[in-house]
Amino acid sequence: MSSSGPSSSSSPSTPRPPLPPFTRESALAKVQAAEDAWNTRDPERVALAYTEDSVWRNRDRFLTGRAEIREFLADKWTRELDYRLRKELWSYTGDRISVRFEYEWHDAAGQWWRSHGNEQWEFDPNGLMRRREASINDVPIAETDRRLRTH
């Protein structure tokens, strides 16, 4: 997918500030908004941050479009229970942001996991994410070793 200009198949959308080109402050705000949204575990809400034709790589999965993203997230949060995420700005430029993150969750058997990863994001002029590349690794942890707890 080219990074020059918005995708021709994207429908007009309401801007989702902050908008590119990013400054340090606006990139930090975009990362915090993403963290806050993902921690709701609401697939409908989270999916609205992506273009209708957004392209994702998540681990070994390749998704295209907001509908596939919504379905993926709904499935994710039925398997990754009590999910809690932290994101950190790694770098930014123009219409792109890179983050590092970790999240914790447990499976249906009660095993806790800490998932570590990096994401590269590309945004359209309206501030919707049109591309997301995520590399993620999972490490089993004891419940007593958790660092991310809800308050």
PyMOL CGO cylinders between C-alpha atoms (Angstrom):
from pymol import cmd
from pymol.cgo import CYLINDER

trace = [
    CYLINDER, 0.00, 0.00, 0.00, 1.40, 3.38, -0.96, 0.3, 1, 1, 1, 1, 1, 1,
    CYLINDER, 1.40, 3.38, -0.96, 1.86, 6.07, 1.64, 0.3, 1, 1, 1, 1, 1, 1,
    CYLINDER, 1.86, 6.07, 1.64, 1.13, 8.91, -0.74, 0.3, 1, 1, 1, 1, 1, 1,
    CYLINDER, 1.13, 8.91, -0.74, -2.36, 10.30, -0.28, 0.3, 1, 1, 1, 1, 1, 1,
    CYLINDER, -2.36, 10.30, -0.28, -5.53, 8.71, 1.00, 0.3, 1, 1, 1, 1, 1, 1,
    CYLINDER, -5.53, 8.71, 1.00, -6.76, 5.43, -0.39, 0.3, 1, 1, 1, 1, 1, 1,
    CYLINDER, -6.76, 5.43, -0.39, -9.12, 5.92, -3.30, 0.3, 1, 1, 1, 1, 1, 1,
    CYLINDER, -9.12, 5.92, -3.30, -11.65, 3.46, -1.86, 0.3, 1, 1, 1, 1, 1, 1,
    CYLINDER, -11.65, 3.46, -1.86, -11.91, 5.17, 1.53, 0.3, 1, 1, 1, 1, 1, 1,
    CYLINDER, -11.91, 5.17, 1.53, -15.22, 6.87, 2.07, 0.3, 1, 1, 1, 1, 1, 1,
    CYLINDER, -15.22, 6.87, 2.07, -15.18, 10.42, 3.40, 0.3, 1, 1, 1, 1, 1, 1,
    CYLINDER, -15.18, 10.42, 3.40, -15.02, 10.34, 7.16, 0.3, 1, 1, 1, 1, 1, 1,
    CYLINDER, -15.02, 10.34, 7.16, -15.22, 12.58, 10.15, 0.3, 1, 1, 1, 1, 1, 1,
    CYLINDER, -15.22, 12.58, 10.15, -11.72, 13.70, 11.15, 0.3, 1, 1, 1, 1, 1, 1,
    CYLINDER, -11.72, 13.70, 11.15, -10.26, 11.93, 14.20, 0.3, 1, 1, 1, 1, 1, 1,
    CYLINDER, -10.26, 11.93, 14.20, -7.76, 14.33, 15.74, 0.3, 1, 1, 1, 1, 1, 1,
    CYLINDER, -7.76, 14.33, 15.74, -4.95, 14.59, 16.21, 0.3, 1, 1, 1, 1, 1, 1,
    CYLINDER, -4.95, 14.59, 16.21, -4.29, 14.75, 12.48, 0.3, 1, 1, 1, 1, 1, 1,
    CYLINDER, -4.29, 14.75, 12.48, -1.04, 14.33, 10.56, 0.3, 1, 1, 1, 1, 1, 1,
    CYLINDER, -1.04, 14.33, 10.56, 1.51, 15.69, 10.15, 0.3, 1, 1, 1, 1, 1, 1,
    CYLINDER, 1.51, 15.69, 10.15, 2.34, 14.74, 13.72, 0.3, 1, 1, 1, 1, 1, 1,
    CYLINDER, 2.34, 14.74, 13.72, 4.30, 16.70, 16.29, 0.3, 1, 1, 1, 1, 1, 1,
    CYLINDER, 4.30, 16.70, 16.29, 5.67, 15.04, 19.42, 0.3, 1, 1, 1, 1, 1, 1,
    CYLINDER, 5.67, 15.04, 19.42, 2.65, 16.27, 21.37, 0.3, 1, 1, 1, 1, 1, 1,
    CYLINDER, 2.65, 16.27, 21.37, 0.08, 15.13, 18.80, 0.3, 1, 1, 1, 1, 1, 1,
    CYLINDER, 0.08, 15.13, 18.80, 1.80, 11.75, 18.37, 0.3, 1, 1, 1, 1, 1, 1,
    CYLINDER, 1.80, 11.75, 18.37, 1.73, 11.24, 22.15, 0.3, 1, 1, 1, 1, 1, 1,
    CYLINDER, 1.73, 11.24, 22.15, -1.98, 12.15, 22.16, 0.3, 1, 1, 1, 1, 1, 1,
    CYLINDER, -1.98, 12.15, 22.16, -2.70, 9.70, 19.31, 0.3, 1, 1, 1, 1, 1, 1,
    CYLINDER, -2.70, 9.70, 19.31, -0.91, 6.89, 21.16, 0.3, 1, 1, 1, 1, 1, 1,
    CYLINDER, -0.91, 6.89, 21.16, -2.81, 7.64, 24.39, 0.3, 1, 1, 1, 1, 1, 1,
    CYLINDER, -2.81, 7.64, 24.39, -6.12, 7.71, 22.51, 0.3, 1, 1, 1, 1, 1, 1,
    CYLINDER, -6.12, 7.71, 22.51, -5.34, 4.30, 21.00, 0.3, 1, 1, 1, 1, 1, 1,
    CYLINDER, -5.34, 4.30, 21.00, -4.39, 2.87, 24.41, 0.3, 1, 1, 1, 1, 1, 1,
    CYLINDER, -4.39, 2.87, 24.41, -7.57, 4.21, 25.98, 0.3, 1, 1, 1, 1, 1, 1,
    CYLINDER, -7.57, 4.21, 25.98, -9.77, 2.84, 23.18, 0.3, 1, 1, 1, 1, 1, 1,
    CYLINDER, -9.77, 2.84, 23.18, -8.20, -0.64, 23.15, 0.3, 1, 1, 1, 1, 1, 1,
    CYLINDER, -8.20, -0.64, 23.15, -8.57, -0.88, 26.94, 0.3, 1, 1, 1, 1, 1, 1,
    CYLINDER, -8.57, -0.88, 26.94, -12.35, -0.55, 26.53, 0.3, 1, 1, 1, 1, 1, 1,
    CYLINDER, -12.35, -0.55, 26.53, -12.25, -3.92, 24.70, 0.3, 1, 1, 1, 1, 1, 1,
    CYLINDER, -12.25, -3.92, 24.70, -15.10, -2.58, 22.56, 0.3, 1, 1, 1, 1, 1, 1,
    CYLINDER, -15.10, -2.58, 22.56, -14.58, -3.80, 18.96, 0.3, 1, 1, 1, 1, 1, 1,
    CYLINDER, -14.58, -3.80, 18.96, -17.14, -1.33, 17.57, 0.3, 1, 1, 1, 1, 1, 1,
    CYLINDER, -17.14, -1.33, 17.57, -15.44, 1.68, 19.17, 0.3, 1, 1, 1, 1, 1, 1,
    CYLINDER, -15.44, 1.68, 19.17, -11.90, 0.57, 18.34, 0.3, 1, 1, 1, 1, 1, 1,
    CYLINDER, -11.90, 0.57, 18.34, -12.71, -0.26, 14.71, 0.3, 1, 1, 1, 1, 1, 1,
    CYLINDER, -12.71, -0.26, 14.71, -13.90, 3.32, 14.09, 0.3, 1, 1, 1, 1, 1, 1,
    CYLINDER, -13.90, 3.32, 14.09, -10.28, 4.51, 14.33, 0.3, 1, 1, 1, 1, 1, 1,
    CYLINDER, -10.28, 4.51, 14.33, -9.44, 2.69, 11.06, 0.3, 1, 1, 1, 1, 1, 1,
    CYLINDER, -9.44, 2.69, 11.06, -10.29, 3.50, 7.46, 0.3, 1, 1, 1, 1, 1, 1,
    CYLINDER, -10.29, 3.50, 7.46, -12.97, 1.40, 5.78, 0.3, 1, 1, 1, 1, 1, 1,
    CYLINDER, -12.97, 1.40, 5.78, -10.20, -0.25, 3.74, 0.3, 1, 1, 1, 1, 1, 1,
    CYLINDER, -10.20, -0.25, 3.74, -7.47, -0.33, 6.40, 0.3, 1, 1, 1, 1, 1, 1,
    CYLINDER, -7.47, -0.33, 6.40, -4.79, -2.99, 5.92, 0.3, 1, 1, 1, 1, 1, 1,
    CYLINDER, -4.79, -2.99, 5.92, -3.43, -4.87, 8.93, 0.3, 1, 1, 1, 1, 1, 1,
    CYLINDER, -3.43, -4.87, 8.93, -0.77, -7.40, 9.69, 0.3, 1, 1, 1, 1, 1, 1,
    CYLINDER, -0.77, -7.40, 9.69, -1.28, -8.74, 13.21, 0.3, 1, 1, 1, 1, 1, 1,
    CYLINDER, -1.28, -8.74, 13.21, 1.23, -11.48, 14.01, 0.3, 1, 1, 1, 1, 1, 1,
    CYLINDER, 1.23, -11.48, 14.01, 0.61, -13.96, 11.17, 0.3, 1, 1, 1, 1, 1, 1,
    CYLINDER, 0.61, -13.96, 11.17, -2.85, -12.63, 10.28, 0.3, 1, 1, 1, 1, 1, 1,
    CYLINDER, -2.85, -12.63, 10.28, -3.53, -10.28, 7.40, 0.3, 1, 1, 1, 1, 1, 1,
    CYLINDER, -3.53, -10.28, 7.40, -6.77, -8.29, 7.48, 0.3, 1, 1, 1, 1, 1, 1,
    CYLINDER, -6.77, -8.29, 7.48, -8.35, -5.81, 5.12, 0.3, 1, 1, 1, 1, 1, 1,
    CYLINDER, -8.35, -5.81, 5.12, -11.16, -3.46, 6.03, 0.3, 1, 1, 1, 1, 1, 1,
    CYLINDER, -11.16, -3.46, 6.03, -12.93, -2.19, 9.09, 0.3, 1, 1, 1, 1, 1, 1,
    CYLINDER, -12.93, -2.19, 9.09, -15.41, -5.10, 9.12, 0.3, 1, 1, 1, 1, 1, 1,
    CYLINDER, -15.41, -5.10, 9.12, -12.61, -7.71, 9.30, 0.3, 1, 1, 1, 1, 1, 1,
    CYLINDER, -12.61, -7.71, 9.30, -10.87, -5.66, 11.98, 0.3, 1, 1, 1, 1, 1, 1,
    CYLINDER, -10.87, -5.66, 11.98, -14.07, -5.47, 14.05, 0.3, 1, 1, 1, 1, 1, 1,
    CYLINDER, -14.07, -5.47, 14.05, -14.56, -9.25, 13.76, 0.3, 1, 1, 1, 1, 1, 1,
    CYLINDER, -14.56, -9.25, 13.76, -10.91, -9.93, 14.64, 0.3, 1, 1, 1, 1, 1, 1,
    CYLINDER, -10.91, -9.93, 14.64, -11.13, -7.73, 17.76, 0.3, 1, 1, 1, 1, 1, 1,
    CYLINDER, -11.13, -7.73, 17.76, -14.39, -9.30, 18.91, 0.3, 1, 1, 1, 1, 1, 1,
    CYLINDER, -14.39, -9.30, 18.91, -12.79, -12.75, 18.67, 0.3, 1, 1, 1, 1, 1, 1,
    CYLINDER, -12.79, -12.75, 18.67, -9.56, -11.54, 20.32, 0.3, 1, 1, 1, 1, 1, 1,
    CYLINDER, -9.56, -11.54, 20.32, -11.33, -10.23, 23.41, 0.3, 1, 1, 1, 1, 1, 1,
    CYLINDER, -11.33, -10.23, 23.41, -13.37, -13.41, 23.86, 0.3, 1, 1, 1, 1, 1, 1,
    CYLINDER, -13.37, -13.41, 23.86, -10.07, -15.34, 24.10, 0.3, 1, 1, 1, 1, 1, 1,
    CYLINDER, -10.07, -15.34, 24.10, -7.81, -12.76, 25.79, 0.3, 1, 1, 1, 1, 1, 1,
    CYLINDER, -7.81, -12.76, 25.79, -9.68, -12.25, 29.06, 0.3, 1, 1, 1, 1, 1, 1,
    CYLINDER, -9.68, -12.25, 29.06, -9.19, -9.26, 31.41, 0.3, 1, 1, 1, 1, 1, 1,
    CYLINDER, -9.19, -9.26, 31.41, -6.99, -7.68, 28.73, 0.3, 1, 1, 1, 1, 1, 1,
    CYLINDER, -6.99, -7.68, 28.73, -5.02, -4.61, 29.86, 0.3, 1, 1, 1, 1, 1, 1,
    CYLINDER, -5.02, -4.61, 29.86, -2.70, -2.64, 27.53, 0.3, 1, 1, 1, 1, 1, 1,
    CYLINDER, -2.70, -2.64, 27.53, 0.04, 0.00, 27.75, 0.3, 1, 1, 1, 1, 1, 1,
    CYLINDER, 0.04, 0.00, 27.75, 1.47, 1.73, 24.67, 0.3, 1, 1, 1, 1, 1, 1,
    CYLINDER, 1.47, 1.73, 24.67, 4.57, 3.92, 24.42, 0.3, 1, 1, 1, 1, 1, 1,
    CYLINDER, 4.57, 3.92, 24.42, 5.53, 6.26, 21.59, 0.3, 1, 1, 1, 1, 1, 1,
    CYLINDER, 5.53, 6.26, 21.59, 8.68, 5.03, 19.88, 0.3, 1, 1, 1, 1, 1, 1,
    CYLINDER, 8.68, 5.03, 19.88, 8.93, 7.45, 16.94, 0.3, 1, 1, 1, 1, 1, 1,
    CYLINDER, 8.93, 7.45, 16.94, 6.86, 9.56, 14.57, 0.3, 1, 1, 1, 1, 1, 1,
    CYLINDER, 6.86, 9.56, 14.57, 7.13, 11.44, 11.30, 0.3, 1, 1, 1, 1, 1, 1,
    CYLINDER, 7.13, 11.44, 11.30, 4.59, 12.99, 8.95, 0.3, 1, 1, 1, 1, 1, 1,
    CYLINDER, 4.59, 12.99, 8.95, 1.67, 10.54, 8.78, 0.3, 1, 1, 1, 1, 1, 1,
    CYLINDER, 1.67, 10.54, 8.78, 3.36, 7.65, 10.63, 0.3, 1, 1, 1, 1, 1, 1,
    CYLINDER, 3.36, 7.65, 10.63, 3.79, 6.61, 14.26, 0.3, 1, 1, 1, 1, 1, 1,
    CYLINDER, 3.79, 6.61, 14.26, 5.68, 3.67, 15.77, 0.3, 1, 1, 1, 1, 1, 1,
    CYLINDER, 5.68, 3.67, 15.77, 4.89, 2.33, 19.22, 0.3, 1, 1, 1, 1, 1, 1,
    CYLINDER, 4.89, 2.33, 19.22, 6.09, -0.37, 21.57, 0.3, 1, 1, 1, 1, 1, 1,
    CYLINDER, 6.09, -0.37, 21.57, 3.52, -1.99, 23.80, 0.3, 1, 1, 1, 1, 1, 1,
    CYLINDER, 3.52, -1.99, 23.80, 2.78, -4.70, 26.27, 0.3, 1, 1, 1, 1, 1, 1,
    CYLINDER, 2.78, -4.70, 26.27, -0.48, -6.14, 27.42, 0.3, 1, 1, 1, 1, 1, 1,
    CYLINDER, -0.48, -6.14, 27.42, -1.55, -8.75, 29.90, 0.3, 1, 1, 1, 1, 1, 1,
    CYLINDER, -1.55, -8.75, 29.90, -4.44, -11.17, 29.75, 0.3, 1, 1, 1, 1, 1, 1,
    CYLINDER, -4.44, -11.17, 29.75, -5.44, -14.66, 30.77, 0.3, 1, 1, 1, 1, 1, 1,
    CYLINDER, -5.44, -14.66, 30.77, -6.87, -17.53, 28.82, 0.3, 1, 1, 1, 1, 1, 1,
    CYLINDER, -6.87, -17.53, 28.82, -9.95, -19.60, 29.71, 0.3, 1, 1, 1, 1, 1, 1,
    CYLINDER, -9.95, -19.60, 29.71, -7.78, -22.02, 31.72, 0.3, 1, 1, 1, 1, 1, 1,
    CYLINDER, -7.78, -22.02, 31.72, -6.55, -19.15, 33.93, 0.3, 1, 1, 1, 1, 1, 1,
    CYLINDER, -6.55, -19.15, 33.93, -3.00, -18.90, 32.55, 0.3, 1, 1, 1, 1, 1, 1,
    CYLINDER, -3.00, -18.90, 32.55, -1.77, -15.30, 32.52, 0.3, 1, 1, 1, 1, 1, 1,
    CYLINDER, -1.77, -15.30, 32.52, 0.24, -13.96, 29.58, 0.3, 1, 1, 1, 1, 1, 1,
    CYLINDER, 0.24, -13.96, 29.58, 2.26, -10.83, 28.89, 0.3, 1, 1, 1, 1, 1, 1,
    CYLINDER, 2.26, -10.83, 28.89, 2.36, -9.93, 25.22, 0.3, 1, 1, 1, 1, 1, 1,
    CYLINDER, 2.36, -9.93, 25.22, 5.13, -7.64, 23.99, 0.3, 1, 1, 1, 1, 1, 1,
    CYLINDER, 5.13, -7.64, 23.99, 5.23, -5.97, 20.62, 0.3, 1, 1, 1, 1, 1, 1,
    CYLINDER, 5.23, -5.97, 20.62, 5.87, -3.17, 18.19, 0.3, 1, 1, 1, 1, 1, 1,
    CYLINDER, 5.87, -3.17, 18.19, 3.46, -1.51, 15.79, 0.3, 1, 1, 1, 1, 1, 1,
    CYLINDER, 3.46, -1.51, 15.79, 3.91, 0.77, 12.83, 0.3, 1, 1, 1, 1, 1, 1,
    CYLINDER, 3.91, 0.77, 12.83, 0.92, 2.94, 11.98, 0.3, 1, 1, 1, 1, 1, 1,
    CYLINDER, 0.92, 2.94, 11.98, 0.11, 5.01, 8.89, 0.3, 1, 1, 1, 1, 1, 1,
    CYLINDER, 0.11, 5.01, 8.89, -2.73, 7.54, 8.87, 0.3, 1, 1, 1, 1, 1, 1,
    CYLINDER, -2.73, 7.54, 8.87, -4.88, 9.19, 6.25, 0.3, 1, 1, 1, 1, 1, 1,
    CYLINDER, -4.88, 9.19, 6.25, -5.32, 13.00, 6.28, 0.3, 1, 1, 1, 1, 1, 1,
    CYLINDER, -5.32, 13.00, 6.28, -8.45, 12.63, 8.48, 0.3, 1, 1, 1, 1, 1, 1,
    CYLINDER, -8.45, 12.63, 8.48, -6.44, 10.91, 11.22, 0.3, 1, 1, 1, 1, 1, 1,
    CYLINDER, -6.44, 10.91, 11.22, -7.82, 7.41, 10.56, 0.3, 1, 1, 1, 1, 1, 1,
    CYLINDER, -7.82, 7.41, 10.56, -5.32, 4.57, 10.52, 0.3, 1, 1, 1, 1, 1, 1,
    CYLINDER, -5.32, 4.57, 10.52, -5.04, 3.12, 7.04, 0.3, 1, 1, 1, 1, 1, 1,
    CYLINDER, -5.04, 3.12, 7.04, -2.24, 0.68, 7.80, 0.3, 1, 1, 1, 1, 1, 1,
    CYLINDER, -2.24, 0.68, 7.80, -1.10, -1.23, 10.89, 0.3, 1, 1, 1, 1, 1, 1,
    CYLINDER, -1.10, -1.23, 10.89, 1.83, -3.64, 11.12, 0.3, 1, 1, 1, 1, 1, 1,
    CYLINDER, 1.83, -3.64, 11.12, 2.09, -5.50, 14.46, 0.3, 1, 1, 1, 1, 1, 1,
    CYLINDER, 2.09, -5.50, 14.46, 4.74, -7.94, 15.67, 0.3, 1, 1, 1, 1, 1, 1,
    CYLINDER, 4.74, -7.94, 15.67, 3.84, -9.60, 18.98, 0.3, 1, 1, 1, 1, 1, 1,
    CYLINDER, 3.84, -9.60, 18.98, 5.37, -12.22, 21.28, 0.3, 1, 1, 1, 1, 1, 1,
    CYLINDER, 5.37, -12.22, 21.28, 3.65, -13.89, 24.25, 0.3, 1, 1, 1, 1, 1, 1,
    CYLINDER, 3.65, -13.89, 24.25, 5.29, -14.93, 27.52, 0.3, 1, 1, 1, 1, 1, 1,
    CYLINDER, 5.29, -14.93, 27.52, 3.46, -16.95, 30.20, 0.3, 1, 1, 1, 1, 1, 1,
    CYLINDER, 3.46, -16.95, 30.20, 3.49, -15.24, 33.61, 0.3, 1, 1, 1, 1, 1, 1,
    CYLINDER, 3.49, -15.24, 33.61, 2.18, -15.98, 37.07, 0.3, 1, 1, 1, 1, 1, 1,
    CYLINDER, 2.18, -15.98, 37.07, -0.80, -13.90, 38.20, 0.3, 1, 1, 1, 1, 1, 1,
    CYLINDER, -0.80, -13.90, 38.20, 1.45, -12.49, 40.96, 0.3, 1, 1, 1, 1, 1, 1,
    CYLINDER, 1.45, -12.49, 40.96, 3.86, -11.18, 38.29, 0.3, 1, 1, 1, 1, 1, 1,
    CYLINDER, 3.86, -11.18, 38.29, 1.27, -8.98, 36.60, 0.3, 1, 1, 1, 1, 1, 1,
    CYLINDER, 1.27, -8.98, 36.60, 2.24, -5.32, 36.14, 0.3, 1, 1, 1, 1, 1, 1,
    CYLINDER, 2.24, -5.32, 36.14, -0.88, -3.99, 34.42, 0.3, 1, 1, 1, 1, 1, 1,
    CYLINDER, -0.88, -3.99, 34.42, -3.88, -3.91, 36.68, 0.3, 1, 1, 1, 1, 1, 1,
    CYLINDER, -3.88, -3.91, 36.68, -7.08, -1.92, 36.46, 0.3, 1, 1, 1, 1, 1, 1,
    CYLINDER, -7.08, -1.92, 36.46, -7.53, 0.63, 39.19, 0.3, 1, 1, 1, 1, 1, 1,
]
cmd.load_cgo(trace, "trace")
